[in-house]
Amino acid sequence: MSVRAKKHLGQHFLNDENIARKIAESLSFKDCDEILEIGPGMGVLTKYLIDKGKDLNVVELDRESVAYLLEHFPLLKGKILHGDFLKIDLEEVFKGKQIAIIGNYPYNISSQILFKAIEFRHLVPEFGGMFQKEVAQRITQGPGSKTYGILSVIAQAFYKAEYMFTVPPGVFIPPPKVESGVIRLVRKENYDLPVKAKFFFRVVKTAFNQRRKTLRNSLKSFGLSDNLREDAIFARRPEQLSVEEFIDLAIKLERDNHGNR
């Protein structure tokens, strides 16, 4: 029995044992109680995760893949979440346990998967896996780069991000039209922001939605006071700010908004 890759699910099955092993080795798993693999397909990565000495759970939407996994990996009985990762309440499933999330992510929802992991960051000390190369670079890039943007700042506000290695299209069935990139995110020791996370996300997204403009213009909707408008940071463009500077910017805006009420 094998599983047919389904286009509507964005399935590209990894068919290279060496790369699967390297992905499994990209995380340390030391600060987690359990591992969650997203989209295991036919289990090429799963077999290496089973050996990590932690409880392994997998989430899989494809019914055919679930049947394959149960047949070939009997240890997964009772550990397969059959459904959409984006709709799963991780708090409800894992009851406060620390989980490392890993997978070969469908390109069409990979950014949403990352944002969901960040939403549950109190449960996720490590996150890694394979993205479209361009997205992997965006997540891990630093300021001053064309690919530095919303994904970079939001991920790196809570995690240390590292681009691990590039994966060519030919190791997948069917091969995608682009290269892939494997990343690792390790949660920072202090991942609590000194500003409300929702407000911080809004500042970052608003700034980068008009990335060619200076912050003075792109952040007009925040109703900047005359005093704040003169701050030198507002003469810069968003890609010039480090993650720490974005956090400082959000603090200034939050204080300014409270002061203007």
N, C-alpha and C positions, 0 to 999 in steps of 0.2 A: 504493500500500500504506500502510495506517495500522495502529496497534496498538490493540487493545481493552483498556481499563483493567480490571484484574482485582482484584476486591474482596479475595480471599484474600492478595494481595500488597500490599494497602494503596495501590494505585496511584491517584494523582490527577495527571494530566498538566498541567503548566503550559502555558498557552496565551497568554502575554503576552510579547512580545519585549522590551519596555522593562524589565519586572521581571527577565527572564532576564539581560539585559545588566547591570542593577544588581547582581544576585547575583554575576555573574562579576567585577565591578569591586570587590566588597566586600573581597577579599583582595589583598595586594600581590604575592604569589608570589615575592618577592625572595630569600628565604632557602631556597628549595626547588630541588631538582634536577628533580623531576617533579611532575605533578598527578595526583591520583586522584579521579575523579568517581564517586560512588555513585548507582546507580539512574538512569541517563540517560534511560530511556524512549525517546522519539522524538527526543531530542537538541536540545531547545530551548535548554538551557543549554550543551550540548556545543559548539555552533557558535561561541560566544563564548570558550570556553576554548581552543579550537584556536588562536586568534589570540594567545595569551599568550606564545608563544615558548619554551614548555617542552614536554617530552615529555608527552603526555596519555594516561593509561590510564583505562579505565572498568571498573567491576564491575557486572554486570547478571545477575540471576537468571532473568528472563523470556526464554524462548527466542524468542518472537515479536519482542521488542524487540531482541535480538541480531541477528536476521535483518534487521530494519529498519535498524539502525545500519550494518551491513556494506554494505547497498545504498546508503545515502545519505551515508555518511562513509567512503569507501575508505581514508582516511588512518589509520583505526582498526584496519586489518587487523593482527593480531598484538598488538594493544593492548587487546583486550577480554577481561577475566577473567569467564568465564561461570560464575557460582556465587554463593554466599551470602557477603557481606562478613564476616559474623560468624564464618565458619569459615576465613577466609583468614589464613595466617601472613604478615604484612606484612614480617617480617624475611627470610623465605625468598624472597618475590617481589621485593623492592626492594634486597636485598643491602646494607643500610646507607645507601642513598640517602635524602636528605631529601625528604619528600613533603608537599604541601599537599592536604588532603582537603576536598572540597566536594560539595554535592548538594542535591537536593530530597528529603529523607528520608521514608520511609514512617513515618507517625505511630506505628504499633504497635511499631516497633523502634528509634525514634530515640534513646532514652536509652541503649540497648545499643550503638548505633553510637558515641555519644559516649564511653562507658566504654571501648570497644575502642580508640578513638583515644588516649585518656589512657593506656591500658596500653602503647601503643607511642609514648609521647610523645617518646622519644629520636629517633624518625624523623619526627615531625610538628610542624614549626615553626608551621604555620598550619592552622586548621580553621574551616570556616564553612559556611553553608547555611541551609536552611529547615526549621523545626520547627513543630509546633502552637504557637500564640502563648503559651499558658500554660507550656509546657515551655521555650520560648525565654526567657521572663521568669524562670523558675526558675534557669536556668543563669547568667544575667547579673546577677541581683538582689544587692543588698548586705544587710548585717545590719539587723535591725529590721523587716523586711518579712514579711508572711505567706507570700510565695512563696519566701523565702530558706530553703534546706534542703540536703539531701545533694548534689544536683546542683550547686548554687551553690558550696559549699565545696570539693568535690573538683575541680571544673573550675578554680576560681580559685586553688587551691593551686599549679597549674602554669602557668596561662594568664591573660593579661589578657583579660577578657570584655567584649564590647560588644554591646548590642542595636542593630541597624542600622535596620530599618524593618518595618512591618506590611504584610501582604499579604491582601487580601480574598478570600473564597471564590470569587467569580465569575470569577476568572482561571484556574480549573482545569477540566479535563474528566475525570470529573464533579466538580462543586463539592463540597468537604467541608462539614461542618456547622459548622465553626469557622474563625476567622481563623488565619493563619500568621504567624510572625515569623522574620526573618533575623538571624542572629548572626555575630559574628566572634570567634575566639579566637586570640591571638598568644602563643606560648610565652614564658615569662619567661626572662630571661638566665640566671638561676640557678634551675633547676627541680628541683634535687636537694633533697629534704627532709632535715632533720637528725634524722629519725625514720624507721623502716621504713614504707614506703608502705602495706603490707598492714595494719599495726597502726593507722596513721592512718585508713584507710578504715573500719576496725572501730569506732574511737572515734566518728567522725562519724555513721556509720549507727546505732550504738547510741543516741547522744544524741538524734538526730532521730526515732527510732522512738517516743519518748515526749516529744515536743517541748513539752508543757505542763508537764512536771515540771522541777524544778531538776536540774542536773547531778549533784548529790549523790545524788539518787534514781534518775535514769535510768542512771547509770553504776555502780550498785551491783555489777553482775556482774564488775567489774574488781577487786573485793576491795580497796577503798581502805583504806589505813592510817589510823589515827586522826589522825596528823599531817597527812596530805594532805586528809582530810575537812574540816579547819578552814580550808583555803585559800579565800579569798573568791570565787574563780572558780566554786566549786561551788554557790554560792548563786544563780547566774544560770541563765537558761534558754538553750538552744542558739541560738535565733535572735538573741540579744543579743551573741554572740561574733563577732568578725571572723575572717577566714581565718587571720590571723597568730596570733590568740589560740587558735584550734583547734590550730594546730601546736604552740604552747607547751603547751597542755593535753595533747596526745598525748605530748610529751616527758616531762612530769611523770608521767603514768600509766605510761609505759614504764619510767622509773627506779624508780617505786614498785613496779611488778610485779617487777622484778629484785631489789629490796631485800627483797621479801616471800618470796622463794624459800628 
